[in-house]
Amino acid sequence: MSTSVIILAAGKGTRMRSSLPKVLQPLAGRPLLGHVIETAKKLQADNIITIYGHGGNLVQNEFAHEHVQWVEQAEQLGTGHAVKVTLPVLPKDGQALILSGDVPCISQQTLQKLLDAAQHTGIGLVTLTLPDASGYGRIVRKNGKIQAIVEHKDASDEQRQIKEINTGIYCVSNAKLHEWLPNLSNSNAQGEYYLTDIVAMAIADGLEVASVEPERAFEVEGVNDRVQLAALEREFQTYQAKLLMQQGVHLIDPSRFDLRGQLTVGQDVRIDINVIIEGDCAFGDNVEIGAGCVIKNTTIAAGTKVQPYSVFDSAIVGENTQIGPFSRLRPGAKLADEVHIGNFVEVKNSSIGLGSKANHFTYLGDAEVGAGSNIGAGTITCNYDGANKFKTIIGDAAFIGSNSSLVAPVKIGNGATVGAGSTITRDVADNCLAVERSKQFVKEDYPRPQKIKK
């Protein structure tokens, strides 16, 4: 059976007190709506229909790369009205999952259970039992079967004692949505068209309403303000940390760890406190990440040790390397096995060969460094002339003295040596020594400039 996904994302989110639409607020480094779209894609939905309203241009621009069908809800007249505006583009066969753009953590597993349950009944929903259900729509049952959903403001005192709530996540036959939605009424305390009324319509048609509960309660938590967003962020991160620890990762303190993407790990990976992982990352066996590191879209091979406060972005790191502290690997950095990159060393769009070292205060940009070379403290590759970038090539077993400037394009040969403090503007042949400095000048009894008194 074909599946459509309808995502309600038209709300303004006034309580966020932000110029950014609520569904664009970030959770784990991704907009709330982005999480929901990603889950819909995992379900291989035939089409994803997203309802927009406030800040529609911002929302559509953010997801311009996604295959999403956009429908505008010009007036905010309730959830029933929001789904109703999709009818012109909603197929008349198949079934539709109805999700909320501000409920980001709903899992593929829970939605699949709902799809399977509703396939046999024509309608189903996700419910949750809470110790305190205040403020939520209540699930009214008779002999165990759902009879209605009553909003809190419309509920009687008896109904308000019910602990089972509606999460706002539905699966409904498309044919029934086309039949029921045009008949919704706004005769209620809010004067809105409630989507929940389709449950009463289903009962009237003799249909049984299926229900499933999520494995984890936070899956169905919505976000209305910064407090709720922060709380959900921590719940989500705690869950991700738990999954990693179950895979054998040693997290020094799971409460001080953030995964804002995907992480694949080998055995005996160790991650210290306040580490942030972004994008798609992979760590091999026995990788150790020191405190305060930020690692994005990076692959780190087995046995590598990363010292604290290092920052990686789109890098590839070989086995048994030593990096940091305070190192920076920028996009295009490729480190071979057994490389040493030390404190305050920056590598950008450069490859560093087997066993080479740059241990202190160095910039390597647009460079190729061979195997077994040593780059002295304070060395920089001068790769930019103000308009264009040029490459520096350093051969195998080269030695670059401290405080050297290599002005690209330039090539330092195998086994070559550059004297400390040199500015190299011409190629250096294999096994040669190059020193490029001016003669030291000394003036005796030199009077220093004095500050002019005003």
ZATITI-39050 format. One record per residue (C-alpha): residue in one letter; x negated, y negated, z. Coordinates in steps of 0.001 Angstrom, whole numbers. Each point is the difference from the previous one (the first is absolute). Layout:
<nodes>
@aa = a; px = X; py = Y; pz = Z
...
</nodes>
This chain:
<nodes>
@aa = m; px = 0; py = 0; pz = 0
@aa = s; px = -1325; py = -3442; pz = -909
@aa = t; px = -841; py = -2357; pz = 2856
@aa = s; px = 206; py = -3775; pz = 101
@aa = v; px = -1440; py = -2016; pz = 2858
@aa = i; px = 1713; py = -3250; pz = 994
@aa = i; px = -2055; py = -2262; pz = 2282
@aa = l; px = 1637; py = -2879; pz = 1868
@aa = a; px = -2572; py = -2811; pz = 27
@aa = a; px = 1983; py = -3231; pz = -261
@aa = g; px = -174; py = -1190; pz = 3605
@aa = k; px = -1730; py = -3243; pz = 944
@aa = g; px = -1413; py = 1194; pz = 3317
@aa = t; px = 613; py = -3259; pz = 1864
@aa = r; px = -1297; py = 1429; pz = 3288
@aa = m; px = -3411; py = 571; pz = -1568
@aa = r; px = -383; py = -3785; pz = -143
@aa = s; px = -2025; py = 319; pz = -3172
@aa = s; px = 76; py = -1400; pz = -3524
@aa = l; px = -652; py = 3550; pz = -1155
@aa = p; px = 3083; py = 2190; pz = -629
@aa = k; px = 414; py = 2636; pz = 2681
@aa = v; px = -611; py = 2947; pz = -2323
@aa = l; px = -3427; py = -1464; pz = -892
@aa = q; px = -1197; py = -70; pz = 3611
@aa = p; px = -2897; py = 2471; pz = 347
@aa = l; px = -27; py = 3296; pz = 1856
@aa = a; px = -3264; py = 1967; pz = -91
@aa = g; px = -1294; py = -2329; pz = -2697
@aa = r; px = 2939; py = 462; pz = -2366
@aa = p; px = 3270; py = -1978; pz = -330
@aa = l; px = 2976; py = 1620; pz = 1710
@aa = l; px = 1729; py = 471; pz = -3343
@aa = g; px = -3171; py = 1557; pz = -1415
@aa = h; px = 258; py = 2882; pz = 2452
@aa = v; px = 3585; py = 699; pz = -1052
@aa = i; px = -814; py = -142; pz = -3721
@aa = e; px = -2941; py = 2354; pz = 514
@aa = t; px = 2227; py = 2523; pz = 1769
@aa = a; px = 2581; py = -252; pz = -2800
@aa = k; px = -2754; py = 765; pz = -2524
@aa = k; px = -1062; py = 3074; pz = 1989
@aa = l; px = 3571; py = 1274; pz = -316
@aa = q; px = -352; py = -360; pz = -3777
@aa = a; px = 3138; py = -2106; pz = -186
@aa = d; px = 1338; py = -500; pz = -3513
@aa = n; px = 439; py = -3708; pz = 625
@aa = i; px = -684; py = -2425; pz = 2846
@aa = i; px = 2501; py = -2846; pz = 269
@aa = t; px = -1040; py = -2807; pz = 2334
@aa = i; px = 2439; py = -2686; pz = 1098
@aa = y; px = -1630; py = -3383; pz = 476
@aa = g; px = 1231; py = -3340; pz = 1268
@aa = h; px = -2049; py = -2436; pz = 2090
@aa = g; px = -3467; py = -556; pz = -1471
@aa = g; px = 863; py = 2196; pz = -2955
@aa = n; px = -2800; py = -1291; pz = -2213
@aa = l; px = -2604; py = 710; pz = 2681
@aa = v; px = 1361; py = 3501; pz = 528
@aa = q; px = 121; py = 822; pz = -3705
@aa = n; px = -3477; py = -1394; pz = -633
@aa = e; px = -1455; py = 2074; pz = 2828
@aa = f; px = 1338; py = 3185; pz = -1587
@aa = a; px = -329; py = -946; pz = -3659
@aa = h; px = -2238; py = 3054; pz = -494
@aa = e; px = 2701; py = 2382; pz = 1222
@aa = h; px = 2698; py = 1568; pz = -2167
@aa = v; px = 2903; py = -1580; pz = 1894
@aa = q; px = 3402; py = -1173; pz = -1226
@aa = w; px = 908; py = -3309; pz = 1649
@aa = v; px = 3547; py = -1074; pz = 853
@aa = e; px = 826; py = -3347; pz = 1617
@aa = q; px = 2372; py = -431; pz = 2915
@aa = a; px = 646; py = -3709; pz = -297
@aa = e; px = 2276; py = -137; pz = 3064
@aa = q; px = -657; py = 1881; pz = 3236
@aa = l; px = 3392; py = 1627; pz = 527
@aa = g; px = -1045; py = 3170; pz = 1784
@aa = t; px = -1581; py = 3364; pz = -725
@aa = g; px = 3014; py = 1283; pz = -1914
@aa = h; px = -111; py = -2995; pz = -2300
@aa = a; px = -3767; py = 455; pz = -453
@aa = v; px = 426; py = 3547; pz = -1302
@aa = k; px = 3025; py = -1027; pz = -2057
@aa = v; px = -2095; py = -2403; pz = -2103
@aa = t; px = -2034; py = 2992; pz = -1228
@aa = l; px = 3022; py = 1714; pz = -1604
@aa = p; px = -621; py = -1469; pz = -3487
@aa = v; px = -3410; py = 1719; pz = -115
@aa = l; px = 691; py = 3055; pz = 2188
@aa = p; px = 537; py = 3221; pz = -1969
@aa = k; px = 3399; py = 1613; pz = 468
@aa = d; px = -1457; py = 3445; pz = 518
@aa = g; px = -2562; py = 1284; pz = 2494
@aa = q; px = -430; py = -1256; pz = 3540
@aa = a; px = -1438; py = -3141; pz = 1584
@aa = l; px = -2151; py = -476; pz = 3049
@aa = i; px = 796; py = -3332; pz = 1652
@aa = l; px = -2981; py = -1369; pz = 1942
@aa = s; px = -970; py = -3266; pz = 1695
@aa = g; px = -3054; py = -1983; pz = -983
@aa = d; px = -623; py = -869; pz = 3658
@aa = v; px = 7; py = 3645; pz = 1171
@aa = p; px = -3444; py = 926; pz = -1335
@aa = c; px = -904; py = 3233; pz = 1772
@aa = i; px = 2735; py = 2335; pz = -1205
@aa = s; px = -1758; py = 3168; pz = -1090
@aa = q; px = 233; py = 2001; pz = -3180
@aa = q; px = 838; py = 3079; pz = 2079
@aa = t; px = 3009; py = -1602; pz = 1697
@aa = l; px = 1343; py = -1345; pz = -3282
@aa = q; px = -405; py = 3369; pz = -1684
@aa = k; px = 2009; py = 1606; pz = 2800
@aa = l; px = 2693; py = -2632; pz = -543
@aa = l; px = 49; py = 584; pz = -3772
@aa = d; px = 381; py = 3728; pz = 513
@aa = a; px = 2792; py = -406; pz = 2570
@aa = a; px = 1976; py = -2573; pz = -1993
@aa = q; px = -260; py = 1970; pz = -3225
@aa = h; px = 2612; py = 2413; pz = 1358
@aa = t; px = 2381; py = -2576; pz = 1524
@aa = g; px = -277; py = -3090; pz = -2218
@aa = i; px = -1005; py = -2238; pz = 2889
@aa = g; px = -2488; py = 121; pz = 2871
@aa = l; px = -1830; py = -2300; pz = 2361
@aa = v; px = -2889; py = -130; pz = 2421
@aa = t; px = 1024; py = -370; pz = 3642
@aa = l; px = -1964; py = -370; pz = 3216
@aa = t; px = 864; py = 590; pz = 3654
@aa = l; px = -1265; py = -2705; pz = 2364
@aa = p; px = 91; py = -416; pz = 3789
@aa = d; px = 1316; py = -3543; pz = -557
@aa = a; px = 1937; py = -518; pz = -3227
@aa = s; px = 935; py = -3634; pz = 646
@aa = g; px = 284; py = -2068; pz = -3162
@aa = y; px = 168; py = 2940; pz = -2401
@aa = g; px = 2872; py = 1462; pz = -1978
@aa = r; px = 1339; py = 3135; pz = 1735
@aa = i; px = 633; py = 3386; pz = -1574
@aa = v; px = 3510; py = 1115; pz = 918
@aa = r; px = 476; py = 3778; pz = -146
@aa = k; px = 2870; py = 2387; pz = 513
@aa = n; px = -673; py = 3686; pz = 538
@aa = g; px = -3590; py = -723; pz = -1000
@aa = k; px = 913; py = -1530; pz = -3346
@aa = i; px = -579; py = -3658; pz = -855
@aa = q; px = 3237; py = -1967; pz = -146
@aa = a; px = -1203; py = -3601; pz = -247
@aa = i; px = -2757; py = -2524; pz = 643
@aa = v; px = 1033; py = -2883; pz = 2222
@aa = e; px = -2153; py = -3117; pz = 274
@aa = h; px = -899; py = -1050; pz = 3539
@aa = k; px = 1982; py = -3249; pz = -164
@aa = d; px = 3086; py = 1852; pz = -1213
@aa = a; px = -351; py = 2968; pz = 2377
@aa = s; px = 2284; py = 703; pz = 2962
@aa = d; px = -1432; py = 452; pz = 3484
@aa = e; px = 306; py = 3755; pz = -407
@aa = q; px = -1769; py = -36; pz = -3359
@aa = r; px = -2824; py = -2070; pz = 1450
@aa = q; px = -855; py = 2913; pz = 2277
@aa = i; px = -990; py = 2066; pz = -3035
@aa = k; px = -3787; py = 515; pz = -233
@aa = e; px = -205; py = 1134; pz = -3639
@aa = i; px = -604; py = -2888; pz = -2382
@aa = n; px = 35; py = -721; pz = -3687
@aa = t; px = -3436; py = -765; pz = -1439
@aa = g; px = 1308; py = -1541; pz = -3223
@aa = i; px = -1574; py = 2696; pz = -2175
@aa = y; px = 2463; py = 1812; pz = -2261
@aa = c; px = 156; py = 2444; pz = -2855
@aa = v; px = 3187; py = -256; pz = -2064
@aa = s; px = 1305; py = 1388; pz = -3263
@aa = n; px = -313; py = -2712; pz = -2666
@aa = a; px = 3501; py = 790; pz = -1245
@aa = k; px = 1383; py = -617; pz = 3482
@aa = l; px = -1881; py = -3295; pz = 354
@aa = h; px = 1611; py = -1179; pz = -3251
@aa = e; px = 3369; py = 1059; pz = 1404
@aa = w; px = -303; py = -1279; pz = 3570
@aa = l; px = -1996; py = -3239; pz = -113
@aa = p; px = 2534; py = -2064; pz = -1997
@aa = n; px = 2565; py = 796; pz = 2718
@aa = l; px = -1982; py = -1266; pz = 3004
@aa = s; px = 1682; py = -2542; pz = 2273
@aa = n; px = -1511; py = -2773; pz = 2122
@aa = s; px = 2704; py = 119; pz = 2699
@aa = n; px = -2349; py = 231; pz = 2992
@aa = a; px = -1585; py = -2202; pz = 2673
@aa = q; px = -2779; py = -1136; pz = -2339
@aa = g; px = 2058; py = -508; pz = -3138
@aa = e; px = -2466; py = 2188; pz = -1884
@aa = y; px = 272; py = 3005; pz = -2279
@aa = y; px = -1367; py = 2890; pz = 2026
@aa = l; px = -1641; py = 2896; pz = -1782
@aa = t; px = 964; py = 2097; pz = 3007
@aa = d; px = 3634; py = -91; pz = -1171
@aa = i; px = -799; py = 2514; pz = -2734
@aa = v; px = -143; py = 2634; pz = 2752
@aa = a; px = 3704; py = -545; pz = 752
@aa = m; px = 699; py = 163; pz = -3732
@aa = a; px = -1864; py = 3313; pz = -219
@aa = i; px = 2054; py = 1410; pz = 2892
@aa = a; px = 3179; py = -1196; pz = -1688
@aa = d; px = -1057; py = 1869; pz = -3143
@aa = g; px = -464; py = 3170; pz = 2030
@aa = l; px = -3795; py = -9; pz = -176
@aa = e; px = -2208; py = 1102; pz = 2861
@aa = v; px = -2745; py = -2488; pz = 851
@aa = a; px = -3371; py = 1689; pz = 403
@aa = s; px = -2594; py = -1352; pz = 2421
@aa = v; px = -3671; py = 550; pz = 791
@aa = e; px = -2280; py = -1421; pz = 2689
@aa = p; px = -3598; py = -1110; pz = -607
@aa = e; px = -2847; py = 1952; pz = 1538
@aa = r; px = -1402; py = -3209; pz = 1464
@aa = a; px = 2181; py = -2814; pz = 1336
@aa = f; px = -2226; py = -2792; pz = -1309
@aa = e; px = 748; py = 1114; pz = -3575
@aa = v; px = 3334; py = -1826; pz = 140
@aa = e; px = -1070; py = -3078; pz = 1959
@aa = g; px = 714; py = -3260; pz = -1777
@aa = v; px = -1904; py = -3264; pz = 244
@aa = n; px = 1698; py = -3300; pz = 793
@aa = d; px = -2690; py = -2053; pz = 1759
@aa = r; px = -3706; py = -87; pz = 775
@aa = v; px = 420; py = 1902; pz = 3243
@aa = q; px = 1675; py = 2930; pz = -1749
@aa = l; px = -2555; py = -111; pz = -2792
@aa = a; px = -2899; py = 226; pz = 2452
@aa = a; px = 1666; py = 2820; pz = 1925
@aa = l; px = 643; py = 2000; pz = -3173
@aa = e; px = -3559; py = -599; pz = -1190
@aa = r; px = -1343; py = 1587; pz = 3175
@aa = e; px = 2428; py = 2931; pz = -177
@aa = f; px = -967; py = 643; pz = -3604
@aa = q; px = -3730; py = -259; pz = 748
@aa = t; px = 355; py = 2332; pz = 2977
@aa = y; px = 1669; py = 2551; pz = -2260
@aa = q; px = -2743; py = -300; pz = -2636
@aa = a; px = -2680; py = 345; pz = 2667
@aa = k; px = 1705; py = 3137; pz = 1288
@aa = l; px = -10; py = 1558; pz = -3476
@aa = l; px = -3733; py = -729; pz = -390
@aa = m; px = -827; py = 1455; pz = 3402
@aa = q; px = 1960; py = 3116; pz = -883
@aa = q; px = -2343; py = 285; pz = -2999
@aa = g; px = -2982; py = -114; pz = 2358
@aa = v; px = -946; py = -3679; pz = -129
@aa = h; px = -1508; py = -1300; pz = 3239
@aa = l; px = 1618; py = -3387; pz = 614
@aa = i; px = -1674; py = -1591; pz = 3015
@aa = d; px = 3196; py = -1903; pz = 818
@aa = p; px = 3056; py = 669; pz = -2216
@aa = s; px = 1689; py = -3158; pz = 1264
@aa = r; px = -2779; py = -2091; pz = -1546
@aa = f; px = 28; py = 1409; pz = -3522
@aa = d; px = 1736; py = -1240; pz = -3164
@aa = l; px = 566; py = 1954; pz = -3186
@aa = r; px = 1380; py = -2250; pz = -2726
@aa = g; px = 16; py = 2475; pz = -2851
@aa = q; px = -1139; py = 3600; pz = -477
@aa = l; px = -2954; py = 1774; pz = 1605
@aa = t; px = -1302; py = 3429; pz = -982
@aa = v; px = -2432; py = 1558; pz = 2474
@aa = g; px = -2372; py = 2917; pz = 399
@aa = q; px = -930; py = 1694; pz = 3258
@aa = d; px = -1310; py = -1737; pz = 3112
@aa = v; px = 579; py = -3567; pz = -1144
@aa = r; px = -481; py = -2483; pz = 2844
@aa = i; px = 1596; py = -3466; pz = -8
@aa = d; px = -668; py = -2545; pz = 2742
@aa = i; px = 2363; py = -2738; pz = 1197
@aa = n; px = 1496; py = -2865; pz = -2035
@aa = v; px = -764; py = 1567; pz = -3376
@aa = i; px = 2283; py = -1006; pz = -2895
@aa = i; px = 392; py = 2324; pz = -2989
@aa = e; px = 1659; py = -1503; pz = -3093
@aa = g; px = 1016; py = 1332; pz = -3402
@aa = d; px = -1184; py = 3474; pz = -1019
@aa = c; px = -3007; py = 1260; pz = 1953
@aa = a; px = -1726; py = 3350; pz = 428
@aa = f; px = -2501; py = 1009; pz = 2710
@aa = g; px = -2066; py = 3179; pz = -266
@aa = d; px = -1057; py = 2368; pz = 2793
@aa = n; px = -1721; py = -1531; pz = 3041
@aa = v; px = 477; py = -3590; pz = -1118
@aa = e; px = -181; py = -2475; pz = 2885
@aa = i; px = 1541; py = -3477; pz = -125
@aa = g; px = -1059; py = -2513; pz = 2633
@aa = a; px = 2199; py = -2474; pz = 1812
@aa = g; px = 1591; py = -2906; pz = -1843
@aa = c; px = -631; py = 1188; pz = -3564
@aa = v; px = 2352; py = -868; pz = -2869
@aa = i; px = -74; py = 2557; pz = -2818
@aa = k; px = 2084; py = -346; pz = -3163
@aa = n; px = 289; py = 2243; pz = -3059
@aa = t; px = -3291; py = 1696; pz = 806
@aa = t; px = -1373; py = 3536; pz = -161
@aa = i; px = -2599; py = 971; pz = 2616
@aa = a; px = -1758; py = 3357; pz = -381
@aa = a; px = -940; py = 2454; pz = 2737
@aa = g; px = -2371; py = -854; pz = 2811
@aa = t; px = 24; py = -3772; pz = -480
@aa = k; px = -142; py = -2252; pz = 3056
@aa = v; px = 1501; py = -3479; pz = -177
@aa = q; px = -1017; py = -2336; pz = 2802
@aa = p; px = 2439; py = -2531; pz = 1511
@aa = y; px = 1539; py = -2996; pz = -1765
@aa = s; px = -781; py = 1042; pz = -3552
@aa = v; px = 2380; py = -885; pz = -2830
@aa = f; px = 465; py = 2137; pz = -3126
@aa = d; px = 2161; py = -687; pz = -3048
@aa = s; px = 211; py = 2366; pz = -2974
@aa = a; px = -3339; py = 1668; pz = 668
@aa = i; px = -1394; py = 3501; pz = -488
@aa = v; px = -2373; py = 1231; pz = 2708
@aa = g; px = -2113; py = 3145; pz = -234
@aa = e; px = -905; py = 2601; pz = 2588
@aa = n; px = -2051; py = -640; pz = 3133
@aa = t; px = -263; py = -3738; pz = -517
@aa = q; px = -552; py = -2478; pz = 2829
@aa = i; px = 1935; py = -3247; pz = -249
@aa = g; px = 312; py = -3014; pz = 2260
@aa = p; px = 629; py = -1556; pz = 2354
@aa = f; px = 1501; py = -3069; pz = -1702
@aa = s; px = -507; py = 1318; pz = -3538
@aa = r; px = 2231; py = -863; pz = -2934
@aa = l; px = 673; py = 2185; pz = -3022
@aa = r; px = 1960; py = -1838; pz = -2667
@aa = p; px = 1754; py = 1409; pz = -3086
@aa = g; px = -2296; py = 2030; pz = -2223
@aa = a; px = -2462; py = 925; pz = 2754
@aa = k; px = -1283; py = 3552; pz = -548
@aa = l; px = -2340; py = 1495; pz = 2556
@aa = a; px = -1769; py = 3299; pz = -656
@aa = d; px = -870; py = 2505; pz = 2724
@aa = e; px = -2237; py = -975; pz = 2937
@aa = v; px = 124; py = -3723; pz = -723
@aa = h; px = -524; py = -2479; pz = 2849
@aa = i; px = 1927; py = -3281; pz = -108
@aa = g; px = -621; py = -2033; pz = 3133
@aa = n; px = 1284; py = -3021; pz = 1851
@aa = f; px = 1208; py = -2975; pz = -2037
@aa = v; px = -658; py = 1710; pz = -3328
@aa = e; px = 2500; py = -568; pz = -2798
@aa = v; px = 286; py = 2250; pz = -3062
@aa = k; px = 2212; py = -951; pz = -2949
@aa = n; px = 387; py = 1792; pz = -3337
@aa = s; px = -3294; py = 1775; pz = 575
@aa = s; px = -1278; py = 3566; pz = 147
@aa = i; px = -2557; py = 964; pz = 2623
@aa = g; px = -2033; py = 3151; pz = -668
@aa = l; px = -824; py = 3000; pz = 2162
@aa = g; px = -1696; py = -916; pz = 3269
@aa = s; px = -459; py = -3703; pz = -780
@aa = k; px = 162; py = -2526; pz = 2825
@aa = a; px = 1110; py = -3577; pz = 502
@aa = n; px = -13; py = -408; pz = 3744
@aa = h; px = 346; py = -3724; pz = 707
@aa = f; px = 1554; py = -3214; pz = -1326
@aa = t; px = 96; py = 891; pz = -3692
@aa = y; px = 2301; py = -656; pz = -2963
@aa = l; px = 82; py = 2503; pz = -2848
@aa = g; px = 2395; py = -1099; pz = -2720
@aa = d; px = 213; py = 1419; pz = -3536
@aa = a; px = -3032; py = 2164; pz = 657
@aa = e; px = -1279; py = 3508; pz = -634
@aa = v; px = -2405; py = 1306; pz = 2630
@aa = g; px = -1801; py = 3284; pz = -584
@aa = a; px = -907; py = 2709; pz = 2486
@aa = g; px = -2294; py = -507; pz = 2971
@aa = s; px = -290; py = -3773; pz = -302
@aa = n; px = -282; py = -2442; pz = 2909
@aa = i; px = 1637; py = -3421; pz = -127
@aa = g; px = -1498; py = -2364; pz = 2566
@aa = a; px = 1902; py = -2312; pz = 2316
@aa = g; px = 1342; py = -3178; pz = -1562
@aa = t; px = -185; py = 1269; pz = -3586
@aa = i; px = 2677; py = -1113; pz = -2447
@aa = t; px = 776; py = 754; pz = -3612
@aa = c; px = 729; py = -3349; pz = -1659
@aa = n; px = 2656; py = 1370; pz = -2324
@aa = y; px = 1991; py = -3131; pz = -845
@aa = d; px = -1114; py = -3066; pz = -1951
@aa = g; px = 3172; py = -1940; pz = 650
@aa = a; px = 1788; py = 1381; pz = -3047
@aa = n; px = -1052; py = 3616; pz = -618
@aa = k; px = -1080; py = 3080; pz = 1944
@aa = f; px = -3238; py = 1881; pz = -734
@aa = k; px = -1451; py = 3316; pz = 1123
@aa = t; px = -3047; py = 815; pz = 2120
@aa = i; px = -1577; py = 3426; pz = -460
@aa = i; px = -2324; py = 1365; pz = 2667
@aa = g; px = -1718; py = 3305; pz = -736
@aa = d; px = -872; py = 2975; pz = 2187
@aa = a; px = -2338; py = -398; pz = 2987
@aa = a; px = -175; py = -3774; pz = -409
@aa = f; px = -845; py = -2254; pz = 2942
@aa = i; px = 1543; py = -3468; pz = 162
@aa = g; px = -1620; py = -2203; pz = 2637
@aa = s; px = 2022; py = -2055; pz = 2449
@aa = n; px = 1654; py = -3241; pz = -1047
@aa = s; px = -308; py = 666; pz = -3730
@aa = s; px = 2295; py = -1385; pz = -2701
@aa = l; px = 433; py = 2108; pz = -3126
@aa = v; px = 1356; py = -2254; pz = -2741
@aa = a; px = 2088; py = 2067; pz = -2424
@aa = p; px = -248; py = 1252; pz = -2624
@aa = v; px = -3144; py = 1648; pz = 1293
@aa = k; px = -1460; py = 3489; pz = 338
@aa = i; px = -2294; py = 1257; pz = 2753
@aa = g; px = -1769; py = 3185; pz = -1112
@aa = n; px = -531; py = 3337; pz = 1709
@aa = g; px = -2456; py = -246; pz = 2860
@aa = a; px = -280; py = -3779; pz = -417
@aa = t; px = -600; py = -2329; pz = 2944
@aa = v; px = 1283; py = -3544; pz = 470
@aa = g; px = -1849; py = -2094; pz = 2559
@aa = a; px = 1965; py = -1605; pz = 2805
@aa = g; px = 1443; py = -3427; pz = -722
@aa = s; px = -200; py = 377; pz = -3783
@aa = t; px = 2434; py = -1351; pz = -2563
@aa = i; px = -174; py = 2475; pz = -2882
@aa = t; px = 1164; py = -1287; pz = -3380
@aa = r; px = -1759; py = 2481; pz = -2321
@aa = d; px = -55; py = 3780; pz = -220
@aa = v; px = -2486; py = 1881; pz = 2156
@aa = a; px = -1555; py = 3098; pz = -1589
@aa = d; px = -290; py = 3409; pz = 1668
@aa = n; px = -2449; py = 211; pz = 2911
@aa = c; px = -879; py = -3702; pz = -200
@aa = l; px = -137; py = -2642; pz = 2748
@aa = a; px = 1792; py = -3272; pz = -653
@aa = v; px = -397; py = -3077; pz = 2193
@aa = e; px = 1549; py = -3261; pz = -1074
@aa = r; px = -550; py = -2832; pz = 2501
@aa = s; px = -1479; py = -3486; pz = -78
@aa = k; px = -3370; py = -596; pz = 1693
@aa = q; px = 372; py = -898; pz = 3666
@aa = f; px = -363; py = -3742; pz = 556
@aa = v; px = -1088; py = -1441; pz = 3370
@aa = k; px = 62; py = -3675; pz = 1035
@aa = e; px = -1624; py = -739; pz = 3316
@aa = d; px = 1551; py = -2357; pz = 2548
@aa = y; px = 3268; py = -10; pz = -1873
@aa = p; px = 2516; py = -2458; pz = 1524
@aa = r; px = 3476; py = 1448; pz = 127
@aa = p; px = 2919; py = -2227; pz = -1051
@aa = q; px = 1609; py = -1775; pz = 2932
@aa = k; px = 3671; py = -605; pz = 526
@aa = i; px = 929; py = -3575; pz = -855
@aa = k; px = 1478; py = -1820; pz = 2955
@aa = k; px = 3211; py = -1897; pz = -697
</nodes>
